[in-house]
Amino acid sequence: MNRYAVIGAGPSGLAAARALHTRGITVDGYEASHGVGGLWDITNPRSTMYESAHLISSRTTTEFAEFPMRSRVDYPGHRVLKEYFDDYAEHFGLVELFRFDTRVTRLEPRDGGWDLTSAGPTGNETRWYAGVVLANGTLAEPNVPTFAGEFSGELLHTSAYKSPEQLKDKRVLLIGAGNSGCDIAVDAVHHASSIDMSVRRGYYFVPRYLFGRPSDTLNQGRPLPARIKQAVDSRVLRAFTGDPVRFGFPRPDYRIYESHPIVNTLILNHLGQGDLRIRPDIARFEGTTVHFRDGSADDYDLVLLATGYTLDYPFVDREHLHWRGASPRLFLNVFPASFNGLYVMGMIEASGIGWQGRYEQAELLAAYLSAVEEDPARAARFRERVTGAPWPDVTGGYRYLGLDRMAYYVNKDAYRGAVRREKSALEVSA
Ligand SMILES: Cc1cc2nc3c(=O)[nH]c(=O)nc-3n(C[C@H](O)[C@H](O)[C@H](O)COP(=O)(O)OP(=O)(O)OC[C@H]3O[C@@H](n4cnc5c(N)ncnc54)[C@H](O)[C@@H]3O)c2cc1C
């Protein structure tokens, strides 16, 4: 029986360990932090969580289907989620599969498998594995753009933001308006002396509740075709949240769902109350002054970059993951077409894919690896299918913005459908 390594004990690594373990595949897990939960553990040194963070997708669309949360609230906070992952790992006997405080520092191919070098409490160690599952997260390595000039005040990326104390009595400028950026802007309204938000493009703001229910639980049946869903949902949003252009946001130059929507309408309420201002793109920094592209300027104490994250697999040479542009090019975001023994979990960004979507990735991987063990001809047929036929379209008919952060974006229904179909095809016996 081959032995496989899993890097990371966040939701994706736990899902992988669970799915492989269920199939009787031997797994060694490596986790750089002291416990499970990934970025949901605010005490994990690599966590990009902050005190006010809650789920953005709702509980029932996010949790693992086989392990419902004990919490009954719709959008639990990060501490509840950390407990959830502790319970999950404990319940399925996953904790003992992992070595904690042990960081993977290097993967080198050898003899059809991988030498994995790790640094842990007992020093450095190298072990050979038939395959390695990379589940080290996608939201850890800050994307820091360059700006003209220099800012002499405090400059932070949101990855370093933990608590509103950091904003106290400061004139804050947030650059970017993703989901974290909008959460932090709301914190700033209550703690900073002023808060401005500089944005380049417009956004779609989805309320957490529509018709009295978590908005992502509506329309869960058969997915509507992209064009129809875009038309219907834009109308619903116009009716519920109005036009963000009224509050100073630029008009989006794309249709809804072609970029990740912002699930936050508090920000609009605060704009309506005059608690924060929308500013245009940055032209340059000069001391503590920020010059904007419309010729206006203001002084700030703190500039917070809500500019997102870049994918990073620092322990393995890029050629092995077939990088193309801003992300590796992998079959269903999991399998390198070379089938070199590396597998990636959690490299999916999608509206509403949840941890169950990540678990289904893991089930497909587990189905493949058990075919490798038990029925090599079936595993070979899967590899032929991956290398010899066109790959499924997982866009769901949406034309995603050509931005780096959208490089591995998928439509949840199209993606989950494709994963399930591939798994069924893989499991059809000879
Ligand atoms: C504020 C915020 C809100 C979010 N809200 C939602 C939401 O509502 N719904 C949703 O589905 N997603 C949400 N996400 C996305 C989130 O990324 C996923 O929910 C989930 O955490 C991804 O799990 P993961 O296991 O892939 O990565 P992570 O949770 O990042 O876990 C990766 C793990 O790998 C470990 N690791 C990294 N490098 C190494 C190494 N070299 N060796 C050993 N271990 C290593 C890390 O310590 C970490 O524990 C949110 C993210 C943030 C930041």
Ligand as a Chemical Component Dictionary entry (heavy atoms), coordinates in Angstrom:
data_LIG
# 
_chem_comp.id                   LIG 
_chem_comp.type                 NON-POLYMER 
_chem_comp.pdbx_formal_charge   0 
_chem_comp.three_letter_code    LIG 
# 
loop_
_chem_comp_atom.comp_id 
_chem_comp_atom.atom_id 
_chem_comp_atom.alt_atom_id 
_chem_comp_atom.type_symbol 
_chem_comp_atom.charge 
_chem_comp_atom.model_Cartn_x 
_chem_comp_atom.model_Cartn_y 
_chem_comp_atom.model_Cartn_z 
_chem_comp_atom.pdbx_ordinal 
LIG C1  C1  C 0 -12.203 36.383 6.262 1  
LIG C2  C2  C 0 -12.457 35.164 5.439 2  
LIG C3  C3  C 0 -13.743 34.721 5.267 3  
LIG C4  C4  C 0 -14.001 33.583 4.517 4  
LIG N1  N1  N 0 -15.289 33.172 4.380 5  
LIG C5  C5  C 0 -15.560 32.054 3.683 6  
LIG C6  C6  C 0 -16.884 31.574 3.567 7  
LIG O1  O1  O 0 -17.827 32.168 4.086 8  
LIG N2  N2  N 0 -17.110 30.423 2.886 9  
LIG C7  C7  C 0 -16.084 29.717 2.305 10 
LIG O2  O2  O 0 -16.330 28.655 1.712 11 
LIG N3  N3  N 0 -14.820 30.186 2.373 12 
LIG C8  C8  C 0 -14.534 31.305 3.043 13 
LIG N4  N4  N 0 -13.239 31.747 3.130 14 
LIG C9  C9  C 0 -12.209 31.069 2.327 15 
LIG C10 C10 C 0 -11.338 30.095 3.121 16 
LIG O3  O3  O 0 -10.128 30.138 2.465 17 
LIG C11 C11 C 0 -11.876 28.672 3.119 18 
LIG O4  O4  O 0 -13.064 28.613 3.884 19 
LIG C12 C12 C 0 -10.948 27.639 3.724 20 
LIG O5  O5  O 0 -10.301 28.118 4.884 21 
LIG C13 C13 C 0 -9.912  27.129 2.765 22 
LIG O6  O6  O 0 -9.306  26.030 3.377 23 
LIG P1  P1  P 0 -7.885  25.473 2.975 24 
LIG O7  O7  O 0 -7.674  24.269 3.805 25 
LIG O8  O8  O 0 -7.804  25.332 1.501 26 
LIG O9  O9  O 0 -6.839  26.612 3.373 27 
LIG P2  P2  P 0 -6.443  27.223 4.787 28 
LIG O10 O10 O 0 -7.614  27.361 5.660 29 
LIG O11 O11 O 0 -5.656  28.455 4.459 30 
LIG O12 O12 O 0 -5.469  26.130 5.439 31 
LIG C14 C14 C 0 -4.188  25.866 4.934 32 
LIG C15 C15 C 0 -3.363  25.206 6.040 33 
LIG O13 O13 O 0 -2.103  24.802 5.496 34 
LIG C16 C16 C 0 -1.086  25.081 6.442 35 
LIG N5  N5  N 0 0.187   25.226 5.721 36 
LIG C17 C17 C 0 0.534   26.194 4.841 37 
LIG N6  N6  N 0 1.780   25.974 4.363 38 
LIG C18 C18 C 0 2.229   24.846 4.962 39 
LIG C19 C19 C 0 3.462   24.117 4.882 40 
LIG N7  N7  N 0 4.455   24.498 4.067 41 
LIG N8  N8  N 0 3.598   23.002 5.651 42 
LIG C20 C20 C 0 2.597   22.575 6.474 43 
LIG N9  N9  N 0 1.415   23.254 6.581 44 
LIG C21 C21 C 0 1.236   24.364 5.821 45 
LIG C22 C22 C 0 -1.538  26.364 7.100 46 
LIG O14 O14 O 0 -0.942  26.540 8.381 47 
LIG C23 C23 C 0 -3.050  26.133 7.194 48 
LIG O15 O15 O 0 -3.395  25.517 8.406 49 
LIG C24 C24 C 0 -12.940 32.891 3.877 50 
LIG C25 C25 C 0 -11.643 33.352 4.029 51 
LIG C26 C26 C 0 -11.388 34.469 4.807 52 
LIG C27 C27 C 0 -9.974  34.945 4.956 53 
# 
loop_
_chem_comp_bond.comp_id 
_chem_comp_bond.atom_id_1 
_chem_comp_bond.atom_id_2 
_chem_comp_bond.value_order 
_chem_comp_bond.pdbx_ordinal 
LIG C1  C2  SING 1  
LIG C2  C3  SING 2  
LIG C2  C26 DOUB 3  
LIG C3  C4  DOUB 4  
LIG C4  N1  SING 5  
LIG C4  C24 SING 6  
LIG N1  C5  DOUB 7  
LIG C5  C6  SING 8  
LIG C5  C8  SING 9  
LIG C6  O1  DOUB 10 
LIG C6  N2  SING 11 
LIG N2  C7  SING 12 
LIG C7  O2  DOUB 13 
LIG C7  N3  SING 14 
LIG N3  C8  DOUB 15 
LIG C8  N4  SING 16 
LIG N4  C9  SING 17 
LIG N4  C24 SING 18 
LIG C9  C10 SING 19 
LIG C10 O3  SING 20 
LIG C10 C11 SING 21 
LIG C11 O4  SING 22 
LIG C11 C12 SING 23 
LIG C12 O5  SING 24 
LIG C12 C13 SING 25 
LIG C13 O6  SING 26 
LIG O6  P1  SING 27 
LIG P1  O7  DOUB 28 
LIG P1  O8  SING 29 
LIG P1  O9  SING 30 
LIG O9  P2  SING 31 
LIG P2  O10 DOUB 32 
LIG P2  O11 SING 33 
LIG P2  O12 SING 34 
LIG O12 C14 SING 35 
LIG C14 C15 SING 36 
LIG C15 O13 SING 37 
LIG C15 C23 SING 38 
LIG O13 C16 SING 39 
LIG C16 N5  SING 40 
LIG C16 C22 SING 41 
LIG N5  C17 SING 42 
LIG N5  C21 SING 43 
LIG C17 N6  DOUB 44 
LIG N6  C18 SING 45 
LIG C18 C19 SING 46 
LIG C18 C21 DOUB 47 
LIG C19 N7  SING 48 
LIG C19 N8  DOUB 49 
LIG N8  C20 SING 50 
LIG C20 N9  DOUB 51 
LIG N9  C21 SING 52 
LIG C22 O14 SING 53 
LIG C22 C23 SING 54 
LIG C23 O15 SING 55 
LIG C24 C25 DOUB 56 
LIG C25 C26 SING 57 
LIG C26 C27 SING 58 
# 
